[in-house]
Amino acid sequence: MSRVLVGVKRVIDYAVKIRVKPDNSGVVTDGVKHSMNPFCEIAVEEAVRLKEKKFISEVVAVSCGPAQATETIRTALAMGCDRGIHVEVSGKDYESLGPLQVSKIFAALAKKEEASLVILGKQAIDDDCNQTGQMTAALLDWPQGTFASEVEITGDKVKVVREIDGGLETIKINMPAVLTADLRLNTPRYATLPNIMKAKKKKIANVKPADLGVDIVSRACRGTEWDTVGSLYEQWRSRSEHGALVF
Amino acid sequence: MTFTWRPARRLLASLVQSRTIITENKFNKAGLERAIPAFRSVCGDGGVSLSEAVREQHGRDESVHRCCPPDVVVWPRCVEEVSALAKICRHHCLPIIPFGTGTGLEGGVGAVEGGVCFSLRNMDRVLDVHQEDFDVTVEPGVTRKGLNSYLRDTGLWFPVDPGADASICGMAATSASGTNAVRYGTMRENVLNLEVVLADGTVIHTAGRGRRTRKTSAGYNLTNLFVGSEGTLGLITKTTLRLYGVPEAMVSAVCTFPSVQAAVDSTVQILQAGVPIARIEFLDDVMIDACNRFNSLSYPVAPTLFLEFHGSEKSLEEQVTVTEEITRDNSGSDFNWARDAETRGRLWKARHDAWYAALALRPGCKAYSTDVCVPLSHLPQIIVETKEDLVRNRLTGPIAGHVGDGNFHCLMVLDPNDPDEVTRVHEFTERLARRALALDGTCTGEHGVGLGKRALLREEMGPLAIEVMQGLKATLDPKNLMNPGKVL
């Protein structure tokens, strides 16, 4: 049968009052309660339910980050995932880690683990990027069912009801596919003590991005500032080719 | 119609004047004015407010008692500030009213003699979660749902569920209970230790600082003295709680019965069969009808039990089987049960929305909840007699109850501008309370005494016990500054 990869991100807990650091370089994270991103919880819950309904045989929880990311993976294991993969990224690399690099990692893992589904939360509550799922699907050239509020598997196809601006859209996509979980997909279970105990015995593999052939160096460059709209427009006109913007 | 100003009439007066805001300051106004700069030096300028809107907000809770705003509201940030503020209040003879979330149902936060409201919501840390010891310590600004959300990764939870998202320390102060009490107990059984600021600013730990054992026989039980004291003996600034493991699985069920007797008999038999049932809630036919209309449901309009079971998968199967058999033996029908979170939610929606469904029966009216509790064996009798009383006096009072504890609430829906109805409701609640007392019960199972039940407390306890209580109060608060006008 098939294997599902679920992405889980460790973020500042949603109930915490965020404070900005005195030097304005970021938010205070030291000593602040962290937990699994709420949309990732919904993704894990959906994957575990699919396994309980016997559509898939194994759920693998994946998290990219420093050592503490293993706590988040343990929570996913306590919710019912079978094993975990911790992709270790720390320090400056972690500060600049964004959806593009994470999706490269997920794409590499999806191929390596021969996954038939990658389920992610639709976005993380710290950066609200809402890009990783979509980028992962593009890199793998897989169909994507994003903002899922209902998922149904029949054979090797997935029916996804998506929450979109105009209402609900139902699509049928082939597996392998990438899904991202929206709020109303399900109500995640609480991790119970017996399951937390069992989770301690489940395996978490440790890999580095380089092991997967992924280069996570960020190529985002600083922008330029102009004083007036006019000077911006001049720069733009002089750089454009055939009316297209080139940098 | 004339009414004399007896304490028992306070509810009547409160309802009639529910829109009037009165500030009474029997105490020394000059003292208050001298105290305010002192408050500011403790809490900072932002921690003290004299604005009318803020004071009004802190003078009412979710009861029908009229708003009694304090003269000033202060927001201490730590127990040292609470102690300093208490000393200032003592020096100037100003009443102290603790305020958590304002979700009480008995007017406990009303500043009936004016004074200083200590709003504790800025002290909102969860301290010291001890996963292996199943305990946690919280400050007054932490609410029940906030705590459970904080604990969700640990596999532990705090099951006492009074419905509202109340402050945990407030729940300790009112000895709150909830739908889960039949299995997990009330605050009395689940508070291990308290940090309390007394009327003179002294800070004590009722079981000793940092102590959190599951059992103790050390000295007088000070912890349970303060649990339920409703702010009249001291201000609770930390509560150490007993936690429980999150149940592995939950099943909810609903079952209809031909009579109240059948429903309550089933309850008694379920408990006697040793089923560790987590929630067992009773809704009478009037209540079910209200819920059907409010939520567009179609439950049969008859006495109904809502049940919830917690446990491992295997034990749940057994529990549900045994229960279903018992309900069938008592002519129960339409036994529906659900396992997954969403269906369980739908099944229980009727019970969760009971208060609003009752209010929706008569839009524009207010609701008042009675709160008597009797030994289980007397429950059928008191409910049947109460329903007869309601019909005889043309009152709207759908019944919802925690039958597993012998506790039930009549949600009295009344028009506060109709003095005749107000009187009839008031007299009904007094009759109900006395009926419960006559059946070895109590006038308040979980809401507390607050403003409106002080006379009933005297009847319930008897003069000698009340004297002991008054003695304790006089020892701990000789100037009667701690939440005056409540409980005694």
Boltz contact constraints between the chains, C-beta under 6 A:
constraints:
  - contact:
      token1: [A, 15]
      token2: [B, 149]
      max_distance: 6.0
  - contact:
      token1: [A, 35]
      token2: [B, 153]
      max_distance: 6.0
  - contact:
      token1: [A, 75]
      token2: [B, 153]
      max_distance: 6.0
  - contact:
      token1: [A, 187]
      token2: [B, 341]
      max_distance: 6.0
  - contact:
      token1: [A, 190]
      token2: [B, 152]
      max_distance: 6.0
  - contact:
      token1: [A, 190]
      token2: [B, 246]
      max_distance: 6.0
  - contact:
      token1: [A, 191]
      token2: [B, 155]
      max_distance: 6.0
  - contact:
      token1: [A, 192]
      token2: [B, 155]
      max_distance: 6.0
  - contact:
      token1: [A, 192]
      token2: [B, 246]
      max_distance: 6.0
  - contact:
      token1: [A, 192]
      token2: [B, 248]
      max_distance: 6.0
  - contact:
      token1: [A, 193]
      token2: [B, 155]
      max_distance: 6.0
  - contact:
      token1: [A, 193]
      token2: [B, 245]
      max_distance: 6.0
  - contact:
      token1: [A, 196]
      token2: [B, 155]
      max_distance: 6.0
